[in-house]
């Protein structure tokens, strides 16, 4: 075991985490250290005698000095203690003591005032992750039968467990290997906790606006005015330290005025902070001491302003979470909640949309203003709105957790500039999309730089890959904020279409034809437009629409309408409204009872569009916009139908996972030893190397971003463990070696260069195929070296010929932000020049890989294009599943590339394979619950 000094030096910082508890409050989890002695004693004094008895099985009123030393000094390997803290004080502890190589005893103690908040469950997740990291695979806990709360913590965790009863004590043994049930339990708890934390921010019983000015005007006073004018149903307080001592009520708002939040007698659920950035820390401290539940920070001057602002922003979040408060902002525009029993407008917008079924999240205040104005102009309503600014804490992921089971929200709309935690976002979006539409517009599509104020991990995947992964998750991605509203309006107003068949009718033949063309472009199946002529009356529209909705040959109807005066078309309408037509369309749409969506394309009928929105009939000023929204709904409906029968991740009996793990451990160890040796200073310069420089260098051992690419032999051996044979290629540094290699492999053979600039470049003459005999090989070798360079430059190899087929490429890469991504395409120009690649998240199911193969534009080449024989896509799909399984099982495998993979009419051949290894990050999305920290 390590000594105390070793333990202090080896303090595992990566075990620290902020977690959200069951009631929506936050706590900080970290290892217990020697300087926690006073905290531990203070914590223990607040624990009831009953809880102490449950912990020690006997009366234990106080901790001895020996106890305190034992419980605060750990080696962070065989003895580990973690604590949950709020306000810098312990509220719960957990520790394990290793009893043998794979087993440890575990025990908890939770302060009585914090029992029932889910603290022990969160600590169990974290201590289990620590134990797995330290090679412990099983926990043993002994619990008194009367301690049912603690027994429930263990039994509800979802781990495989055994239970026995001996000598009046319940003995529980937990296998710490994550199971489907344990992951499901963890994620269900995560969802409930994070949704509750957002609910506390959006539906507070009381709000204090800190920074409301003495005179009208200013940011704080403006937010206060909007809260009061919006009809907020809770208690409102104005706080400003510059208020006069005898000021009791702030007019004209008529709300209580206070010089500090500490003067407020009632509990404050939400504090809106609108003070200069250099005053925020003092305000946050006052809020934390007063027991405020959450913060909305309008103040600017944080990460968007530079390095000092980023430091201030990190400090803000740490300070707030330390008190258990979650933060929206800083630099936030505000929040809205239209629920009848809340009616909160804590934003900078005095005019807001009415109540509705759309949830809206934005990162940009400017975009938020535009979207709110657009919804109000079109007569659409919101359930809730969050504009998170720099979103240093609460993000789109948290809002998705809230909307997932929010009965007031039917459609989730998100404007995202960055994805702070892409892995989690894809997981949450997929789960939410299974019950309600998720529509996203993402900025910075062609820039790798995050907007000012956003601290996010770097992502190396291109935007096309992001789009593919969003589609896999069922997310509807739009190109513009206008399309975001267009799509959201349709999805909130009408049922999902059962298919792509569209009926078109209206009083303009030209507009009908434009709609028809737009449908074809969008991949829909339109019928011939029905022209009602410009003389059509509202009753004609109603009759035609009712008939189209009743026709089983149609899944949706697009109605086109132009202004009319009487029965004559005019160039400039006398009115932009047509209430009779709006009522006729509503009556037909609601009266049909067919569950088919109806959308309206209008020209110069803006007022009617607002009228139609009020009766849940979406209207658009251009055919292309209406059809694009409808096509998005059709695609989403198809995804919903397809996911009703989930795919499966198959198991392959010939996979040698244990052998592969041994290979990876050995290869990484060898690479790291080689790396350390190469970095070590030579004898002559050793004395010139500063100690700090050496320590910094030691910290640069291979991680998720520092790894090793295996040589061809090692890569082939590792791939073979997963049933992926790579056809051997023998080096041919000279003609004699080439002839010998061909003799060993058997003719016909291929001669290839492996120089990086010529690899897989048959178009440059670097590959010679179907070499039938030694004479052909001598001639090919001579031509190759004469044209392209010496053998030393070309690094030629000889390989046995594979059956003819379609050359493809299979890749799996691990992005530090997005996770493992499986990619597929046709080798050569389609994938390299046209970027015709398809992508899916790992682990991929059988359904995923079938879609992967068929979703590239060049897919017809695999299925008998121009009379060619179709290739064995079943074998290709199995290969993709094996690669996915390899990367999913072995987190150290951060890159796999198989190219070319020749897919023949029967079977396939992998002609080249490369593998890259690296140490995985300390935490992944499969780890314990934790808030992001950047």
N, C-alpha and C positions, 0 to 999 in steps of 0.2 A: 504493500500500500504506500501511497505517497505521503510525505510529511505535510504538516500544516502550511509551511512556506511554499511547498510545491502546489498545494491546493489553491493558495491565494494567487500564485502566478498563473495557474492553469484554470482560473475561473472561467466557466463555459458561458460566455456572453450570449452565444446563440440560443441558449435555453430560455432567455428572457422573452416575455411576450405579454402583450395586452390582450385580454379576453373580454368578451361580452357575456354577462351572466343572464340567468333565466329571466330576471325582471327588467332587463335592458340596461342595467348599470354596467360599468366597466371595472375591471380589477387588473392589477399588474402581477404577473407570475414571474418569479425569479429564484435562482438558487439561494439558499440560506448561507451566509458567510459569517466568519468569526465576529465581525463588528455588529452583528445583529443581536448580541446578547441582551441589551436593554429592551429592544423591541420584543424579543421572545418572552422575557419576564413580564412585561406589560401586557402582552397578549394573553399569557396564561392566567394572569390575575382576573381577566374579564370572562374567563370560561367558567361555566357553572360547575358545581361539585358533581352533578350527575354526568356531565360530559367528560369530566376528568376520570370519573369511575369507569365509564365505558372505554376510555382510552387505555387505562392502566390496570383495569380489573380489580381495583382496590382504591380506598380513599387515598387521594394524592393532592393535598391542598396546595403545595408549593413545590417548585423545582429547586433542587439543591444546586450548588455551584458546579458539582460534577455533572449533573444533568444538563445544565446550561452549556457547559463546555462540549459535552457529547453531542447535543442537538444543534450546535452551531459550527462545529468543526467537521468537515467532510473531506473525503479524498476525491469526490465527484466521479468515482468509479464503482467501488464496492459499497460505499455509504454515500447516499445522496439525500439531501433535504430540499424541498421547494416550499415557498410561501406565496400566498396570495395577499396582496397589499391594496389598501384603499387609503388615500390621504397619508401615505408614507408609513402606515401602521399595519401589522399583520392582522388578517382576519381569519386565516386558515393555514395549516401546515400539513405537509405529507412527507414521509421519508421511507426509504427502503434500505435494508441491510442485506447484502448478499450472503446466502447461506451455503451455496455451492456454485459450481460453474454456471449453471443456467437458471438458478432460482434465487428469489429474494423475498424476504418478509416485508410487507408494506403496512403502514398505519397512518391514520388521518386524525386531525383534530380541527374542528371548525367552531369558531366563536358562536355562541348561542344566538346572538343578535343577527347573524348572517346565515344561519341555517335555513334551508328552504330556498336559497337563491341559486342553487346549482353550482356552488363553489367546489364541493368535493368532486362532482362529476367532471368539472373542467380540470381540476388538479390530477385526477386519475388519468385523463387523456395525456397530460403533459409528463407525468412521472412514468407512464408506460412507454412513451416515446423515448425518454431518456434511458430507460432500462434496455430497450431494444438496441439503442445506439451503443450501449455498454455490454452487449452480448447476453443480456438476461432475457430469457424467453418465457418465464413463468413467475407469477406473483403468488404468494401464500399470505392469507390474512386470517387472523383469529379474531372473532367478534362474539360478544355476549349476545345470547338470543334476544334479550330485551332491546338491543340496539338495532331496531328494525330499519331506521333511516340509513344506517351505514350498510346493512345487508342489502338494502335496495340499491344503493349506489353501485355495488359490485354486480348484482344480478341483472340490473338494467343496462349495463355497459355494452352487452352484446358479444363479449368475448366467450370463447369456448371455456367452460368451467366445470369443476367438480365440487360437490358439497358433501360434507360429512359432519357428524356430531359426536364429539368425544369429550368426556369429563366436563360436561356442562358448557362447552364452548363450540360455536359453529366454525368449522374450518372450511375456508373457500380457497380453491386453487384456480387461477385464471391463466389460460394460455394467451400470451400477449400478441401473438400473430394476428394482425387485423383480419377480420372476417367481413363478409358482405353485411351481416347484421350489425357488427360494431361500427362499420363505416356509415351504415344507414342511420343508426342511433346518433352518431356524432353529428351527421349533417342535419338531421331533424332538430337536434338541440341547437345547432348553429342557426338554423333558419328561425326558430322560435325566438331565440335570444336577440338576434340582429333585427328581426321584424319588430320586436317589442321596443328595442332601443330607438328605432325610427318612429314608432307610434308615440313614444313619449315626447319626441320633438315636434310631431305634427298635430298632436291632440293634447296640448298642455291644459291643465286646469287653471294655470295662472302664468302670466308673462310679465317680466320686468324689462323695460327698455332702458338700458344703461347708456347714457350719452344723449338723452333727449334734451334739447336746448331750452333755455328759459324763454326764448322768443320763437315765434313761428319761423320755419325754414330750417335748413340743415338736414343731414341724413337721419340722425336719430329721431328728430321731431317728425320728419316725414314718415318714417316707419310707424311711429306711435299714432299719428293721424290716420294712417291706413288701417291699422288694427282696430281703432275705435270706429271709424267710418264703415268698415267692412262688417260690423255687427258681431264681433267676437263675443262668444257667450261666457268666457271665463273672466277672471279678475286681471286687471291691468295696472301696472305700477310704472311711474316715471322716476328715473334715478339720474341725478346729476349732482356731483359734489359742489357745484357752484350755486345750487339753489339756496335762496335765503333761508335762514334758520327757522323762520316762522311760516314758511310756505307749506301749506298742507295739501292743496289741490292745484293741479295744473290746468289752466283754462286756455282755450275753450273746450279742450278734450274732456275735462271733468274727471281726471283720474288722480289718485293719490300721488303726491310728490315726496321723494325721499332723497336725502343727501348721500346715502349709501345703501347697498342691498342689505346690510346688516340691520337697518332700521325697519325692514319689512317684517311685520309680525307673522304673516302667513308663510307657508312654504311656497317657493318659487319653482315651477316646473321648467320653464324656459327663460333664459336670459338672452336678450338681443343686445349685442355689444356693438356700439357705434362710437367709440372713442379713438383718439389717435393711437397708432400702433405701440408707441412707447409707454402707453398707460394701460394696455390690455392685460399685461401680466398681473398687475395689482388688482385689476377687476376680477380676473379669473380666480385669483387666490381668495378674494372676498366671496365670490360665488361658491367656491368649493367649501369654504368654512360654513357657509349658510345652508349647505345641503341642496343647492340647485341641481336639477337633474340633467340638464343639457344646455348647450350654448349654440347660438346662431351669431357668428362673427361677421358683421358687415364691414368692419374696419379693413382698410387696405394697407399696403406697405410691407408686405410679406415676400414670399418667394418670387412674386412677379417683379420685385424691385431689385433683385440681385442677391449676391452671396450672403450679405448680412441679413437680408429679409428671409432667406432660406433657413438660416440658423434660428432666427426669431420664430419662424413657423414651426420648426421641429420642437422648439422649447414650448410653444403654445400647446401643441398636441400632447406632449409628455405631461405638462402641468395639468391639463384638463383631465386626461385619463387617469392620472394619479389620484384625483378626487372622484373617480367613477363617472365623470361627465363626458359624453360624446359631443363632437364639434361638427357643425355644418359651417364650411368656410375654411379659412378666412377669405376676405374679398368676395363674400357671397352677395347675391342679389336678393335672396329671401326665399320664403316658403309660403304656400297657400294650402288650405284645407277647406273644401266647400261643404263638408258634412254638416247637416242641419244643426247638430248639437255642438259644433265647433265654430265654423265660419271664421277661420283665421286667415287674415291677410297680413303676414309679417314680412312684407316685401317693400321694395322701392316703387312698385307700380300702383298708382292710385286707382286705375281702372283694370278690372280683371274679368275673365270670362265667367259665365254663370256656372252653376253646378252641372256636372255631366259625368261621363263614364271613362274619360281619358285620364291616365296618369302621365305626367310630364316631368322629365329630369333633364337638366342642362348643366353643363360646366361653365358656359359663358353667359354672363349677364346680358350682353348685347343680343345674343341669340335668344335668350329667354324673353327679352322684351319683344322681339320680332314674332316669336311663336305665340305669346300671349295675345298680341295685337291681331295676329292672323286668326286665332281661334275666336276671338271676340267678334271680328269682322264677319266671320262665316257662321256665327250663331252656334258654335260648338261649345261644349262645357267640359270642365275639369273635375276630377275627383280630388286630385292633389298635385302639387307642383313643388319641385325643389330645384333651386339654382345654387349649386354648391361652390361656385368660385374655384378656389385652388384645391378644393376637396381633399384637404390634408388628412381628414379622418373619414367622415361619412362620404361614401361614394355611390356610384351607380349600382354596385353590387349590393350594398345595404338596401337601397330603394327597391331593387328587384326582390329581395327577401321580404320586404313589406308588402309589395304588390302581389306576390305569389298567392296569398290567401286573403287579400283584401277584398271583401264583397262589393265595395264601392267602385272598384277599378276593373273594367273589362278589357282595356287595351293599354299596354305599356309603351310609351314613346320616350326614347332617349337620344339626346344629342351628346355625343362623346368626342372629346378631342384626343384623349388617350385612354388606353386600357391599363389601369394601374396593376391589376392582377388578372391577366387574361385567362389563365387556367380556371380560376374561380368564376370569372364572368361567363365563359362558355358553359360551365357546369350549371350555374344558376339560370342562365338564359334558356338552356335546353329544358330544364325542369319547368320553368315558368311557361315557356312556349307550348308545353304539352297541355296547359289548361287555359291559356289566354295568349293572344298575339303579342309579340315583342317586336317593335319596329325601331331601327337604329339608323341614324345618320352619323357618320364618323368623319371628323375633320382630319387634317394633316395626312391625307391619303398618299401624297407623293413626297412627304418629308419625314425623315427619321427623327427630327428634332421635336421634343415636347414643347408645348406652349409655355411661356413664362409662368412660373408659379406651380407647375406640375412636376413633382418629383416622382419619377417612375423608373422601373428597371428597364434597361435597353432591350429592345426586341429586334431580332435580325430577320424575321420573316417578312416577305414582301406583302404589299397590300392585297394582291390577288389571293395569297394564301389566307389572309385574314377573312376575305370574303367567303372563301370556300368553307372555312371553319364555322363562320356564322351561319351559312346555309345548312351545314351539318347539324347545328344546334337548333334549327328551326327558326332562326332570326330573320326577319325581313329587313334587308339593308336597302336604304334609299340613297340617292346621290345628292339630294338637296333638302333643305328644311321645308321647302314647299311640298315636295313629295312626301316628306314625313307626315305633314298634316293631311295631305290628300289621302294617304293610305290609312292613317289612323282614323280619319273621319268615316271612311267606308266601313272599316272593321268594327267601329263602335255603333254604327247605325243599322247594319244589315247582317243577316246570317251569312255564314260561309258558303260559297258556291260548291255544288257537288261535283263539278267538272269544268272543262274549258269551253263548253258550247255556249255561244252568246247570240241572243236575238237583238237586232237593231231596228228601231222604229223612230219616226219623227216627222216633222213638217218641213224638212229641207233635204232634198236628195243629195246635194253637195256635201252637207255636213254628215249625212249618213255614210257616204262613200269614204270620207276622211276617217270616220270611226271604223269602218270596215278595214281599211288599210292599216290603221293603228293596231287593230286586233291581230291581224296576221303578223305584223312586226313583233308583237309581244308574245307570239306563240299560242294565241287563243284560236278557237275554231268558230268564226262568225258565220251566221247565216246571211243570206242576201238581205240587205236593208229594206224595210217596209216604208215606202214613202207615203205619208198621209196627206201630202200637199200642203201648201201654205194656207189653204182654206180650212184646215182642220180645226174643229172646235174642241174645247176641253173634254167633252163627252166622247169625241172620237179617240182622243188619247187614252181615256179611261178604258174604253172598249178594247182597243188594240193591245194595251198593256195587260189587261186581264187575260186576253186570249194567249198572249205570248207566255205569260207566267203559267198558264194551265197546260201548255204544250210540253209533253215529256221530252221533246227533242232539245229543249233549252235548259241550261243551268243558271243563266243570268240574263238580264235584259239591260241594254243601254238605250235610254230615251234621249233623242236629240231635239232641241227646241230653239226656235228663233222667235223674236218678238212679232206680235200681230196687233193690228188695229182693226177690229171687226174681223173681216175675212181677207183683208188685203195686207200684203207685205209692205213695210215702209223702211226706208233707209235709216231714219232716225226715229226710234220709238218714242211715243209720248210718255211712256212710263217704263221703268226697269222692273216693274213688278207685274205679276199675273196671278193673283190669288185664286182665280177659278181653276187655272191649269194646275197650280200647286195642289189644290184640294182634290182634283181629279186623279192626279198621280198618287197622292197619299191613299186615297180610297181604294184604288186598284191594287197598290202594293200591299196594303194591310188586309184587304179583303180576300186576296187570293189564297192565303193560308198554305202556300207551297214551300215556304222557307227558302225562296230564291232571292238573291240580292238584285236590287234595282238601283242604277245610277243614272244621273241626268247630266247631259252636256247642254249647256245653255250659252247663248251669246247675248250680251247686253241685258241680262236679267239678274243683276246682282241682288236686288231686293228679294226676288223669288228664291234665289239660292239660300238666303238666310231663312226665309219662310220654310223651305223644304228641310233644312237642317233641323228646325224645331220639331218636325214630325218624323225625323230619323230617315230622311231620304237624301243621300249625299249628292251634291251638285257641283259641277266643275265648269270653268270657263273655256276649256279646250278639250277636244276629243282625246288628244294624246295623254293628258293628265288623268282623265277618267279611266282610260283603258289601262294605263300603267298601274294605277291603284287596283283595278280589278284583277289584273294579271298577278299582282303580288298576293292578293287574297286567294286566287286559284292555286298558286304555288304553295302557300301556307296550308291551305286545306288539304292538298295532296300530301304534304309532309305529315300532317296530323293523322291522316288515314294510314300512311305507311308505318308510322311508329306505333300503331295499335298492336301490331305483331312485332315485338322487338327482336332485333337480331341477337345472335349469341356469339360468344367468343369460344371457339372449339378448343378442345384439348387434343394434343397429338401424342400418341403413346411412345413414339420414337424420340421425343425430345429429352435430352439429357441436361436438365437444368442444373443439377448439382455439379456435374462436370464442367459446365460452362462457368458457373460461379467460381470454381477453383481456378480455371484458366484466367478469368478476369482478375481475380485477386493476385495471382502470380505475375501476370503481365503488367499490371499497374504497379505492383511492388518493384519489379525490375526497372520499369521506366522511371519511377521516382528515385530509386537509388542511383541510376545513371544520371538523372537530372541533378541531384545533389552533388555528385562527384564532379560534374561538369561545371557547376557553379562555384565549387570550392576554390578559393584563391590559390594560386601556385605558391610554391615555397618562397620564391623571391619577393612576391608582393604581399605575402600574408600579413606582415606587420603594418602595412600601409592601409589595411582595411579596417575601418572603424567598427566598433562593436555594434553600434546602432545599425550600420549598413548590413552587417551579417545577420542581425535579427530580422531586419526587413526582408532580406533575401530568403531566410528560412521560411518566412510566412508566405512565400510565393510558390509553395509546392503545388503540384497539379490539383486543380479544383474543377468546378464545372466548366471553367473557361480555359484551363490549362490541362492539356491531355497529351495523348500519344496516339499516332496513327500506326496500326499494326502492319507488319510486313505481310506480303501476300500469303505466306505459309501459315502464319499465326491467324490471320483473318479467315482463311479457308477452314482451319481446324475449328475455330469458334463457330462459324456458320454451320459447319457439319453437325455440331451438337444439336442444332435445331432443325435438322433434316433439310439443310440448304446446301447441296453439293455444288462446289465451284469446279468447273472443268480445269484441270491443271494446265499451266503454261510453263514450259521449260525454257530456261535462258539459252540464248544462242549468240554468244559473244563473237563467234566466228563460224565459217561455213562448216567446219568439222563438227563443232558442237551442235549446229543446226541439223546436220545429217544424223548424228547420233540420237538427238531428241526425236526426230521424225521416226527413226527406226524403233524407238521405244514405244512411241504413241501409236504408230501404225498410220499408213496413208489412207485417205487424203488428209492433209494438214493445212493449217493456216500459218502464215508468217506475219507477225505484227511488230510494230515499234511500240515501245512503252514510254518513250520520252514524253514529258508532260505536254509539250506543244503539239505533239502528233497523236496522242493517245485517242483511240476511237475515231480517227480522222481518215476514213477510207477515201474521202474525196481528195485528199492530198497524196494519195498513193502509199500511205503508211500501213495498209492492210492488203495482203495478197491471199486469196482464198482458193480452195479446191486444187491445191498442189498435189498432183497425183503420184509423183515418183521422184527419186533423187535428182534426175536431170532437171525436172521442173523446179525443184527446190534450189539447185545451184544457180539456175538462170534468174529466179525470183530474188534470191539473196543478192546477186550481183547488181540487178537493176535497182533494187531498193537502196543499197549503199551508194551506188553511183549517182542516184538522183537526190537523195535526202541527206547523206552524210555518212560518217564512219560508224562502224558498229558500236564504238564507245559512246558516240553521240546519240545513237538511235535506241540502244538497249533492246535489241530485238528478242522476241520469244517465239517459240513454236507451240502450236496448240492443235489438238485433234479437231477436225471439222464437226460442227453441230448440224443436225437436220435443218433444212431451210425453213424459215418462218418470218415473223415480224420482230424486228429488233425493238426492245422496250427498255425502259430504265425504271428501277425501283429504288426509292430513297427513304430513309427515316432519319430525321434530325431532331435534336432536342434543343429547343429554344429556351434560354434561361427564364423567359417571361411566359411564353405560351405553352411550354411543355413539349412532349413528344408528338411529332407530326409525321404521318406516313404519306408519301407522295408517289405518283405514278404518271408516266407519259410514254409517248413513242420516242425512241432514241433518235438523236440527230436534229434536223432542222425544226420539226414540230415542237420539241421541248426546248431546244436551245435558242432558236430564232424567234419563234412565235409564243414562247412561254406557255405552251399548251400542256399544262400539268394540272392534275387534280390532287386534292389534299384531304386528309381526314385525321382527326385526333386519335391517338393511341390510348387505350386498346381499341382496335377496330373489330367490329363484328362481321359476320358473314354477309349481312346486308350492306354494311359500309363498304366492303371491298368490291361487292358486285356493282354498287353505284359508282365506286371509284373508277373501275375499268370502263364503265359506259359513259362517264361524264366528260371525258376529254373530247375536243372537237374532232380529233383524228380517230375516234373509236371505230368508225366504219372499216378501217383497215384490218381490224381484228375479226370482223364478222362477215367476210366474204365480199369486200368491195370490188366492183367491176368483174365479178365472176370468179374471183380468187377463192381458194378453199378456206373456210373459216378456221381459225386457230383454236387451240385448246384453252379457252378462257377459264375453265374450271381449274386447270393446273396453275394458271396465273393467279387466280384468286387464292388458292391454297398457299402459294409462295408469299403473297402479300400478308396473309394471316400469320404465317410463320415469322416473317420479319417483324410484324407488329408485336407478336408474343415475345420475341427476343428482346426488343427494346423495353417492353413493359416489365418483363421479369428482371431484367438486369439494368438498373438505373445508371450504372457506370458506362453502359454503351450509349454514347451521345451522338453517334453518327454511323449510318450504314448506307453504302451505295453499291448497288448491283447493276453493272452496265458493261456490255449489253446483256439483256436477258432475251434470248431468242425463243419466241413462243411459236411452236410448230403445230401442225394439225393434230398431232398426238404428243403431248408432253412439252417440256421446255428445257432449255439449257442455260445455266448461268455461266457466262464466259469470263466475267471479271467481278471481283468483290473487294471492297475496302471497308474497314471498321475503325472507328475512332473511340478511344476510351478516355474517361476522365472521372475524377471523384465527383459524386453527385452533390448537390447543395445540401446543407444541413437540414433544411425544411422543404417539404413539398406540399402539394394540395391534399395529399393523403395523410399528412401529419395532423397533430392536434389543432384544435381551433385557435386561431390567433389573428389579430388585426394586422394589416400590412403596416410596415414601418420602413420608410425610405429616407 
